[in-house]
Amino acid sequence: MTKLEINNSGNNNSDSNNSDTKYYKFDEAFDLTKASVEKLLVQAPHMVRDYTKHLSKSQGKFVRAKALLVCALNGQNQIHENAVHLAVSIEILHLATLVHDDIIDDSDLRRGNETLQKRYGKKKAVICGDYLLSLALRTLSRLKEKENYTEFFLPNFVSRVCLGELEQYSNNGNLNISTFRYLKIIRGKTAALFEGAFLAGAIFSGEEEKHQSQYAKLGRYIGMIFQLTDDCIDFEASEAEAKKPVGKDYEEGVITLPLIYSIKQDKEFNNNIKTGKINIEEIINLVIKFDGINFTKGISKGYYKKAGIIIDILEIDAEKKGKLMDILEKSYNGITK
Amino acid sequence: MTKLEINNSGNNNSDSNNSDTKYYKFDEAFDLTKASVEKLLVQAPHMVRDYTKHLSKSQGKFVRAKALLVCALNGQNQIHENAVHLAVSIEILHLATLVHDDIIDDSDLRRGNETLQKRYGKKKAVICGDYLLSLALRTLSRLKEKENYTEFFLPNFVSRVCLGELEQYSNNGNLNISTFRYLKIIRGKTAALFEGAFLAGAIFSGEEEKHQSQYAKLGRYIGMIFQLTDDCIDFEASEAEAKKPVGKDYEEGVITLPLIYSIKQDKEFNNNIKTGKINIEEIINLVIKFDGINFTKGISKGYYKKAGIIIDILEIDAEKKGKLMDILEKSYNGITK
């Protein structure tokens, strides 16, 4: 099942004004999305194929695509083919941002595999990321009846991701950053793409405009939770779970909330900052001493509750509600990686 | 004159099916494009403004935008507002590719100004380039009646630029590259964006589909000429003209046609290649000895003739023909920088 064209096993929706439009059940749509992304990576043009094939080995769990497809479920529990194209696009886009992220952070490993920048060098990684970005946008050209989707515009969310990245990089190694500022950074860096995915899904599901903003907000909250959970995992002992070494964020200069909070609790440590040279063991001990993880989970819990309320009030059937709750729970408990 | 909305001094075109559509004369459209690009750079969000303002200092001559606008002139010598939006988009896109190019080539100077990667570091330059790319694509959201322009899809051309860049980088320092392969690289790296600009212009001018491919071909030829002229300038003595030091391409590992040709003429030199350590003086002497510039200009002349024939056969008025010839001449003679 690798071609969108041959997968018309869903029923046509009577609401549609285009009888050629295909609809899919959730599992079909999700499988199709994964197969299409894989195909784009494995069958890329010769010049980039080595790199994209390498990336296909360390695919994640397609959280953004899954969220988009769940949101796109319509009243008949069917998903418009456009939602599948956009889910593919958003996963490729996410991959592009990871490739460029790894350059910024000097990362050697991602999901247990060597990063592109480590294996092939930063320079090739710059252009590979650009290629993936253009590939993501080309996928959008397959959307039918584009004129109906002017509300949703992907590059807008890409800009917000970039601005978040830049602000994070400007604060690289800054141990004095405020909680407020940190949350603002991850709202761009991570949550913007979730917001885009949820909003796009809502539009494709045929939700009225007044409800679309609820979906966008839900996406933003889940994106925040997703990042905060990730931040905690980096300080927790279970190395196998996150597939990256403990304290990796700090070693790359990325200062996350568990540490930001803990530092502010310790006057003495705060004075030592000026002298520099704080090793990773000291940092981990500090986070344990002041329970920075518990604080971070508390902030995450706040978003979790607000997200739950939105899911509650959405006028959708039990099945869709269940799937949204599942995404929320998994983001909160960190089992989406 | 900085807002598109306030510039409705052109006449409405009777062909239009949308009475709100604005049309501009060429000079108005070109001034508006330059002002809009400047505004986007100078008024960028706080996080990137330092970088984009820095870039605005070393703007080029808007060759791609000018080409697009000339091609977009309709039978009444007017330009549709969409062509202006796209001209802005293509210039910002071009700027994005320059920012990432300079990372790949380790360039310190561009048009006499320090590059972004030299001034702020490669990492920030990666994200700035991404931001500019997203900005270029956001500009496209201002196009009216998008459904009429499905033939033209910018990310397609961006992919081709990326593949050309990757192939060039893979051949970095490769003195044995063939002329054929080199021409294939610059067809992607440089000519793809020209092709996109000419094709877009033709579509906006209301040209029939059968003529649009002629415009695309013309764009490709002019793009090839543009790059080959640039390659020659790098070996010519007039440092002030190119605003970059002579032999810069070679020092960055970029092997261009004047050198590729000259090396193949010299058996003895060819054997020395294996021993490595060829300094820039030897390279320049070699190009002078075998007149690699004359050879390159000969190849360029071939494209020049083919481009001239297309301009001749296009069914357009003398004014538009004159403007297209002007772009061709300036690309050939290297006075577009």
Interface residues (C-beta under 8 A of the other chain):
Chain A: P45 M47 V48 H100 I103 I104 K122 K123 K124 V126 I127 C128 G129 D130 Y131 L133 S134 L135 L137 R138 L140 S141 E145 K146 E147 T150 F153 L154 P155 N156 V158 S159 C162 L163 E165 L166 E167 Y169 S170
Chain B: P45 M47 V48 H100 I103 I104 K122 K123 K124 V126 I127 C128 G129 D130 Y131 L133 S134 L135 L137 R138 L140 S141 E145 K146 E147 T150 F153 L154 P155 N156 V158 S159 C162 L163 E165 L166 E167 Y169 S170
